[in-house]
């Protein structure tokens, strides 16, 4: 567990220095995996139509409901690794 957390934290740091900026769908997936790994299932109310970005982020995060923190961490790490190539 400690190794996975350290690897996850390194991937978060690596995400800030990727060779090129990922597309919006990939950024949403990274956001959702990060939130699921660090905070668990989405909470609070879904943002309204006036907040399209917040709504998309919440929907992506809520789509991972039930996924364990460890699973989300590993998927985040794997996705960052794939973007480094």
Backbone as JSON, one array per atom type, in Angstrom:
{
  "sequence": "XXXXXXXXXXXXXXXXXXXXXXXXXXXXXXXXXXXXXXXXXXXXXXXXXXXXXXXXXXXXXXXXXXXXXXXXXXXXXXXXXXXXX",
  "N": [[0.83, -1.2, 0.0], [1.9, 1.28, 0.87], [3.87, 1.56, -1.05], [2.35, 1.8, -3.41], [1.02, 4.19, -2.87], [3.19, 5.98, -2.82], [4.09, 5.69, -5.45], [1.83, 6.64, -6.77], [1.81, 9.32, -5.87], [4.16, 10.17, -7.09], [3.4, 9.91, -9.75], [1.42, 11.87, -9.86], [3.02, 14.13, -9.56], [4.55, 13.81, -11.88], [2.58, 14.24, -13.76], [2.43, 16.93, -14.14], [4.48, 17.57, -15.8], [4.29, 16.46, -18.37], [5.12, 15.43, -21.75], [3.37, 16.51, -23.7], [0.27, 18.33, -23.54], [-2.5, 16.5, -22.41], [-5.57, 15.49, -24.15], [-8.92, 16.83, -23.64], [-10.73, 14.81, -22.76], [-9.02, 12.9, -21.69], [-7.85, 14.4, -19.69], [-10.1, 14.78, -18.06], [-10.52, 12.14, -17.25], [-8.17, 11.69, -15.8], [-8.56, 13.57, -13.75], [-10.88, 12.52, -12.53], [-9.99, 9.97, -11.68], [-7.97, 10.77, -9.91], [-9.47, 12.18, -7.95], [-11.15, 10.09, -7.05], [-9.25, 8.35, -6.01], [-8.12, 9.91, -3.99], [-10.25, 10.99, -2.5], [-12.43, 9.26, -2.47], [-15.79, 8.11, -3.26], [-17.81, 10.33, -5.28], [-19.17, 13.24, -3.82], [-21.64, 15.51, -2.52], [-23.74, 17.84, -4.38], [-24.62, 17.57, -7.84], [-23.2, 19.87, -10.07], [-24.96, 22.68, -11.55], [-26.43, 23.56, -14.81], [-25.21, 25.95, -15.46], [-22.58, 25.7, -14.81], [-20.66, 24.23, -16.65], [-18.1, 23.02, -16.86], [-17.55, 22.21, -14.22], [-19.67, 20.47, -13.92], [-19.08, 18.46, -15.84], [-16.71, 17.48, -14.75], [-17.64, 16.52, -12.26], [-19.44, 14.56, -13.15], [-17.68, 12.77, -14.42], [-16.14, 11.94, -12.24], [-18.14, 10.85, -10.59], [-18.82, 8.72, -12.16], [-17.03, 6.78, -11.47], [-17.87, 5.67, -9.18], [-17.77, 3.51, -6.41], [-15.4, 2.29, -7.09], [-12.35, 1.19, -5.73], [-9.97, 3.03, -3.73], [-7.32, 2.18, -4.09], [-7.47, 0.86, -6.58], [-8.14, 3.04, -8.23], [-5.87, 4.62, -7.86], [-3.9, 2.97, -9.04], [-4.81, 2.85, -11.71], [-4.58, 5.54, -12.38], [-1.8, 5.91, -12.2], [-0.99, 4.11, -14.24], [-2.15, 5.35, -16.48], [-0.82, 7.84, -16.55], [1.78, 6.9, -17.01], [1.45, 5.87, -19.58], [1.08, 8.21, -20.98], [3.51, 9.41, -20.91], [5.14, 8.44, -22.85]],
  "CA": [[0.0, 0.0, 0.0], [2.77, 2.46, 0.93], [4.54, 1.67, -2.35], [1.38, 2.3, -4.37], [0.79, 5.61, -2.56], [4.38, 6.71, -3.26], [4.07, 5.67, -6.91], [0.74, 7.54, -7.14], [2.26, 10.69, -5.64], [5.14, 10.47, -8.13], [2.64, 10.09, -10.99], [0.79, 13.19, -9.77], [4.09, 15.09, -9.86], [4.89, 13.64, -13.3], [1.48, 14.75, -14.6], [2.66, 18.36, -14.37], [5.57, 17.76, -16.76], [4.13, 15.55, -19.51], [5.66, 16.02, -22.99], [2.34, 17.37, -24.3], [-0.96, 18.37, -22.75], [-3.51, 15.52, -22.86], [-6.85, 16.04, -24.6], [-9.86, 17.08, -22.55], [-11.3, 13.57, -22.22], [-7.98, 12.29, -20.86], [-7.75, 15.25, -18.49], [-11.25, 14.45, -17.21], [-10.28, 10.82, -16.67], [-7.15, 11.88, -14.77], [-9.2, 14.26, -12.64], [-11.8, 11.59, -11.85], [-9.19, 8.95, -10.98], [-7.31, 11.43, -8.78], [-10.47, 12.44, -6.92], [-11.59, 8.82, -6.5], [-8.14, 7.81, -5.22], [-7.83, 10.73, -2.82], [-11.44, 11.36, -1.71], [-13.5, 8.27, -2.51], [-16.93, 8.39, -4.14], [-18.23, 11.72, -5.42], [-20.15, 13.68, -2.84], [-22.22, 16.81, -2.84], [-24.71, 17.86, -5.46], [-24.12, 17.77, -9.19], [-23.31, 21.28, -10.46], [-26.02, 22.99, -12.49], [-26.09, 23.81, -16.21], [-24.37, 27.13, -15.57], [-21.18, 25.32, -14.55], [-20.45, 23.08, -17.53], [-16.84, 22.35, -16.53], [-17.76, 21.54, -12.94], [-20.61, 19.37, -14.16], [-18.35, 17.4, -16.54], [-15.78, 16.89, -13.78], [-18.42, 15.75, -11.28], [-19.97, 13.37, -13.83], [-16.56, 11.84, -14.62], [-15.8, 11.4, -10.92], [-19.27, 10.03, -10.14], [-18.8, 7.51, -12.98], [-16.12, 5.81, -10.84], [-18.46, 5.3, -7.88], [-17.58, 2.12, -6.01], [-14.02, 1.86, -7.36], [-11.52, 1.4, -4.53], [-8.9, 4.01, -3.84], [-6.14, 1.52, -4.66], [-7.72, 0.65, -8.01], [-8.07, 4.34, -8.88], [-4.46, 5.01, -7.85], [-3.17, 2.18, -10.03], [-5.23, 3.29, -13.04], [-3.99, 6.87, -12.58], [-0.37, 5.67, -12.47], [-0.88, 3.5, -15.55], [-2.5, 6.35, -17.49], [0.29, 8.81, -16.61], [2.9, 6.21, -17.66], [1.15, 5.77, -21.02], [1.17, 9.55, -21.56], [4.91, 9.85, -20.89], [5.85, 7.93, -24.03]],
  "C": [[0.87, 1.26, 0.0], [3.48, 2.66, -0.4], [3.6, 2.26, -3.4], [1.14, 3.8, -4.13], [1.98, 6.45, -3.04], [4.42, 6.79, -4.79], [3.0, 6.62, -7.43], [1.18, 9.0, -6.99], [3.3, 11.11, -6.68], [4.43, 10.71, -9.47], [1.94, 11.44, -11.01], [1.82, 14.26, -10.1], [4.45, 15.03, -11.35], [3.82, 14.23, -14.22], [1.68, 16.22, -14.95], [3.75, 18.61, -15.4], [5.5, 16.75, -17.91], [4.66, 16.23, -20.78], [4.64, 16.9, -23.72], [1.07, 17.27, -23.47], [-1.96, 17.35, -23.3], [-4.78, 16.21, -23.34], [-7.82, 16.13, -23.42], [-10.45, 15.82, -21.95], [-10.29, 12.87, -21.3], [-7.8, 13.08, -19.58], [-8.9, 14.97, -17.52], [-11.05, 13.11, -16.52], [-9.23, 10.92, -15.55], [-7.74, 12.54, -13.53], [-10.06, 13.3, -11.83], [-11.03, 10.54, -11.07], [-8.5, 9.55, -9.76], [-8.3, 11.64, -7.63], [-10.94, 11.15, -6.25], [-10.51, 8.24, -5.58], [-7.95, 8.59, -3.92], [-9.04, 11.01, -1.93], [-12.54, 10.3, -1.66], [-14.62, 8.69, -3.45], [-17.3, 9.87, -4.13], [-19.28, 12.06, -4.36], [-20.66, 15.06, -3.23], [-23.18, 16.69, -4.01], [-24.02, 18.09, -6.79], [-24.28, 19.24, -9.56], [-24.38, 21.49, -11.53], [-25.5, 23.28, -13.89], [-25.18, 25.02, -16.39], [-22.89, 26.85, -15.39], [-20.86, 24.06, -15.35], [-19.17, 22.31, -17.2], [-16.99, 21.57, -15.23], [-18.66, 20.34, -13.08], [-19.91, 18.19, -14.83], [-17.38, 16.7, -15.58], [-16.52, 16.0, -12.78], [-18.95, 14.46, -11.91], [-18.87, 12.32, -14.03], [-16.2, 11.16, -13.31], [-16.9, 10.45, -10.45], [-19.33, 8.71, -10.93], [-17.89, 6.43, -12.41], [-16.64, 5.33, -9.5], [-18.25, 3.81, -7.6], [-16.17, 1.59, -6.27], [-13.18, 2.15, -6.13], [-10.44, 2.43, -4.8], [-7.65, 3.42, -4.47], [-6.29, 1.29, -6.16], [-7.56, 1.96, -8.78], [-6.62, 4.83, -8.94], [-3.69, 4.28, -8.95], [-3.54, 2.61, -11.45], [-4.65, 4.66, -13.37], [-2.52, 6.73, -12.96], [-0.18, 5.12, -13.87], [-1.15, 4.51, -16.67], [-1.37, 7.39, -17.64], [1.48, 8.16, -17.33], [2.68, 6.14, -19.16], [1.29, 7.12, -21.71], [2.61, 10.06, -21.63], [5.66, 9.43, -22.14], [5.74, 8.85, -25.22]]
}
